[in-house]
């Protein structure tokens, strides 16, 4: 894995024509061990690299000594090129303030997201909106099946076509741990629909966990993997009893409130353990912003990108509608983040605190399921 830095955009654009995924670079490099942190609790770069199977770093001594051959054809290279091409389309279709965010949200191209905007989403607990996860895969499955059925495709063939397309989408989006988890569970759901078997969330999450850990045990140390499975587990445990207890208001809002509360209480310990900053406005913001993204922004943005891939003029109208809705929402989020209201910094909790918190979650689940009376 090689990172190249350029002094200006012209040099970068010129290099894009010859260098890319699959290019093999040859030259003299100086190998070294990654430097361990010198301050307590600082980011441990050697450990981070270790869990990605990287054990040495290298520095190019003289750029003039480098030589390279052409890009080799590969499936991964084709997926990377597809992502880059579609990300470039988003810059043509959408406003600069929203293009990077939508490229990350729809394509997994997180490098395109403005750093200040990403920091805002991180501070408010909204990074799961950007990361390709179960929410994205669910919307994609529903959208594809509905579109194929609308075009006259039989239900069985629609399920089969969607099952074949999902791995391509996840590969193109970067195959993050949360995306792979959602892919495996989504494929099992489609398989159950094809065979007429009962879909059980516990079996789905258990099978997905065993498959991923069996394929790559290092996944267990991935933060995205831990959060993805923990939140999904929490939703399976807490959403049914919470929804049953919420009897005031529309059923959809009751379920949304249950999902928001369950995800918040389950993800809180890992959030403060890894990121140390938590906004107590996050549950309210998620309650309002996630449906807005899922119901309005994501479908329209996907439609704009799909039509714009044929010709930019075809995607112009839906792209402008997306900008009309999204840009004011992003400005509001940035105003909230700058106010730093109800935001606290935490030190990494001890192992005993984590054990105590999860014991409280077990107690809470027992009370919600009427196994414990107060």
Beta strands, then each sheet from edge to edge (+ up, - down):
strand 1: 25-26
strand 2: 29-32
strand 3: 57-60
strand 4: 67-68
strand 5: 277-279
strand 6: 343-345
sheet 1: 1+ 4-
sheet 2: 2+ 3-
sheet 3: 5+ 6-
end
